Amino acid sequence: MNRPSWLSVHQGTAPLLVSIPHTGTDLADIEAGLASPWLGRCDTDWWIETLYDFAADLGATVVRTNISRTVIDVNRDPSGASLYPGQTTTTLCPTETFEGIPLYREGFEPDADEIDRRRRTFFQPYHDALQAEIGRLRGLHENIVLYDCHSIRSVLPRLFEGRLPVFNLGTNDGMSADPALQQMVTEILADTGETFVVNGRFKGGWITRRYGRPEDGVHALQMELSCRGYMREPEVPSEPDNWPVSYDGDYAAPIRATLTNIFETATAWARG
């Protein structure tokens, strides 16, 4: 299969499909219109692909795009409809950072034709890959788990109040995964002693909502990690001289162990 160079698919045989949609830093062909390349990359889910690099060793299938969410966010409704009506959230082709800073130079914001081009060029191939891998894995297993990996700054007043819990598990209010699986993962989070919430501010994005079909054997979980859980997140707003910080494997080890436990538990449940 001919895939674009920015799209990677590692095929495993375990009943676990790992989606990594927001670690991309490739600004494709839009960099000239941005206020700065740093702004175009600052809301990346930094180092998530490294934090979860154990997934392939567990037999998981991993789908990842290297295209920045500034170009197009593959975890948003392709129609442009808000996933969180009434709340401030980011869009399919965002024009501001999480902290409300304009991403584009004046006059360079994407119009409807440009958004459609990005949707066809960068959004659709990612979802074609996810759909293909769901079909392949369902051919091998009666039940599979789709796990969507995310992270975000712990404090972002524009998007949510206060300090986000370390673990934010979303199952679209229980509709995207079997309750037994949700409960198993919740118990793992509770045992960590860290703060956590289930279906709080982040209930699951387009990927969780689009593909989570327990009645069809596809159980989707979104995990939104607060950055402080796996990196030395600064207490101040993002600036070029403080963000992102480097990945520290020793610092990330405890949360990585928890995530490994979640993957092993979810895989065993699916094989059940």
C-alpha positions in Angstrom: 0.0 0.0 0.0 1.3 3.5 -0.9 1.2 5.7 2.1 2.3 9.3 2.4 5.7 9.7 4.1 4.2 11.5 7.0 1.8 8.6 7.9 3.3 5.6 9.7 1.5 2.3 10.4 3.1 -0.5 12.5 1.0 -3.6 12.2 0.7 -5.9 15.1 -1.6 -8.9 15.8 -2.8 -8.1 19.4 -6.4 -6.8 19.8 -5.0 -3.3 20.5 -4.9 -0.4 18.0 -3.0 2.7 19.2 -3.8 6.0 17.6 -1.2 8.9 17.9 -2.8 11.9 16.2 -1.1 14.9 17.8 2.6 14.4 18.0 3.3 15.7 14.5 5.6 18.7 14.0 5.5 18.8 10.2 4.0 22.1 9.1 3.6 20.9 5.6 3.1 23.7 3.1 1.6 26.3 5.5 4.7 27.5 7.4 5.0 30.7 5.4 1.6 31.9 6.5 2.2 31.3 10.2 3.1 33.9 12.8 6.0 31.7 13.7 7.0 28.0 13.4 7.2 27.7 17.2 3.6 28.8 17.5 2.7 26.3 14.9 4.2 23.5 17.0 3.7 24.6 20.6 0.4 22.7 21.1 2.0 19.4 20.0 1.4 16.4 22.3 5.1 16.4 23.1 7.0 13.1 23.4 3.8 11.0 23.4 5.2 8.8 20.7 8.3 8.2 22.9 6.2 7.6 26.1 4.2 4.9 24.4 7.0 3.3 22.3 6.5 0.1 24.2 3.2 -0.5 22.4 4.7 -2.3 19.5 6.5 -4.8 21.8 3.1 -5.7 23.2 1.9 -6.6 19.8 -0.2 -3.5 19.3 -0.8 -1.8 15.9 0.2 1.8 16.0 -1.0 4.5 13.6 0.7 7.9 13.8 0.7 11.1 11.7 3.7 13.5 11.6 1.5 16.4 10.3 1.0 19.1 13.0 -2.4 19.6 14.4 -2.0 23.2 13.3 -2.3 22.0 9.7 -5.4 20.0 10.5 -6.6 18.3 13.6 -7.4 14.6 12.7 -9.3 14.3 16.1 -12.0 16.8 15.2 -15.3 16.4 13.4 -14.4 16.8 9.7 -17.6 18.8 9.2 -16.2 21.4 11.5 -19.0 20.9 14.2 -17.8 21.4 17.8 -17.3 18.3 19.9 -18.0 20.3 23.0 -20.9 22.7 22.3 -20.9 25.7 24.6 -17.2 25.3 25.6 -14.1 26.9 24.2 -12.3 24.2 22.1 -10.0 24.0 19.2 -11.2 23.6 15.6 -10.5 21.3 12.6 -8.0 23.9 11.3 -7.2 26.0 14.4 -6.4 29.7 14.0 -5.3 30.2 17.7 -3.1 28.3 20.1 -4.5 26.8 23.3 -3.6 30.0 25.0 -5.4 32.1 22.5 -2.5 33.5 20.5 -3.2 33.9 16.7 -1.4 31.2 14.7 -1.5 33.0 11.3 -0.2 36.3 9.9 -3.0 38.6 9.0 -4.7 37.5 5.8 -3.3 33.9 5.8 -6.0 32.1 7.8 -7.4 29.1 6.0 -10.6 29.6 4.0 -13.2 27.0 3.2 -11.3 25.8 0.1 -8.0 25.5 1.9 -9.7 23.6 4.8 -11.2 21.2 2.3 -7.8 20.7 0.6 -6.2 19.9 4.0 -9.1 17.6 4.8 -8.5 15.6 1.6 -4.7 15.6 1.8 -4.0 15.1 5.5 -7.2 14.2 7.4 -8.6 11.4 5.2 -5.5 9.3 4.8 -5.1 9.1 8.6 -8.7 7.9 9.0 -8.4 5.5 6.0 -5.5 3.9 7.9 -7.4 3.7 11.1 -10.4 2.1 9.4 -8.3 -0.4 7.5 -6.5 -1.5 10.7 -9.8 -1.8 12.6 -11.1 -4.0 9.9 -7.9 -6.1 9.8 -7.8 -6.6 13.6 -11.5 -7.4 13.8 -10.8 -10.1 11.3 -8.5 -11.6 13.9 -10.4 -10.9 17.1 -14.0 -10.7 18.3 -13.2 -7.6 20.3 -10.5 -5.0 19.9 -9.5 -1.9 21.9 -8.8 1.4 20.1 -6.6 3.6 22.4 -6.2 7.2 21.4 -3.1 8.9 23.0 -3.1 12.6 24.0 -1.5 15.1 26.3 -2.0 18.7 27.2 -0.6 21.4 29.5 -1.9 21.1 33.1 -3.2 24.7 33.3 -4.9 26.3 30.3 -7.5 28.8 31.6 -8.9 29.4 28.1 -9.9 25.7 27.8 -10.7 24.6 31.3 -10.8 25.8 34.9 -8.1 25.0 37.5 -5.5 22.3 37.1 -6.3 19.2 35.0 -6.0 15.8 36.7 -3.0 13.8 35.6 -5.1 11.1 34.0 -8.2 12.0 32.0 -10.0 8.9 30.6 -12.7 9.4 28.0 -15.3 7.0 26.7 -17.8 9.4 25.3 -19.8 9.1 28.5 -19.6 5.3 28.5 -20.8 4.9 24.9 -17.5 4.0 23.2 -16.4 1.1 25.3 -17.7 -1.8 27.4 -18.4 -0.7 31.0 -16.2 -3.6 32.3 -13.2 -2.3 30.3 -13.7 1.2 31.5 -13.9 0.0 35.1 -10.7 -2.0 34.8 -8.8 1.0 33.5 -10.4 3.2 36.2 -9.2 0.9 38.9 -5.6 1.0 37.5 -5.7 4.8 37.6 -7.1 4.8 41.2 -4.3 2.6 42.3 -1.6 5.1 41.1 -2.5 7.6 43.8 -2.5 10.3 41.1 -5.4 12.6 40.3 -7.7 11.2 37.6 -11.2 11.7 36.1 -13.4 9.6 33.8 -15.4 11.5 31.2 -14.6 14.9 32.7 -13.5 17.8 30.6 -12.2 15.4 27.9 -14.7 12.8 27.1 -13.1 11.7 23.8 -12.6 13.4 20.5 -13.7 12.5 17.0 -11.6 9.3 16.9 -13.2 7.9 20.1 -16.7 8.9 19.1 -16.4 7.9 15.4 -14.9 4.4 15.9 -16.0 3.3 19.4 -18.8 0.8 18.7 -18.9 -1.8 21.5 -21.8 -3.5 19.8 -19.5 -4.1 16.8 -16.5 -5.3 18.9 -14.6 -2.0 18.8 -14.0 -0.4 22.2 -12.5 3.1 22.1 -10.7 4.8 25.0 -9.1 8.3 24.9 -6.4 9.1 27.4 -5.5 12.7 27.9 -2.5 13.0 30.1 -1.5 16.2 31.9 2.0 17.0 30.8 3.3 17.1 34.3 2.6 13.4 34.7 5.5 12.5 32.3 7.6 15.6 31.8 9.0 18.5 33.9 6.3 20.9 32.9 7.0 24.6 33.7 4.5 26.4 35.9 4.3 29.4 33.5 2.7 29.8 30.1 4.4 28.4 27.0 7.3 30.5 25.6 10.0 29.5 23.1 12.6 29.5 25.9 10.7 27.1 28.2 8.6 24.9 25.9 8.8 22.1 25.1 11.1 20.7 27.8 13.3 17.6 26.9 12.0 14.1 27.5 13.4 12.5 30.6 13.0 8.8 30.7 13.6 8.4 34.4 11.0 11.1 35.2 8.5 9.4 32.9 9.1 5.9 34.2 6.3 5.7 36.8 3.5 6.8 34.4 5.0 4.7 31.6 4.6 1.7 33.9 0.9 2.6 34.5 0.3 2.9 30.8 1.9 -0.5 30.2 -0.4 -2.0 32.8 -3.4 -0.4 31.0 -2.3 -1.8 27.6 -1.7 -5.3 29.1 -5.0 -5.2 30.9 -7.0 -4.0 27.9 -5.4 -6.6 25.6 -6.1 -9.4 28.1 -9.7 -8.2 28.4 -10.2 -8.1 24.6 -8.9 -11.6 24.3 -11.1 -12.6 27.3 
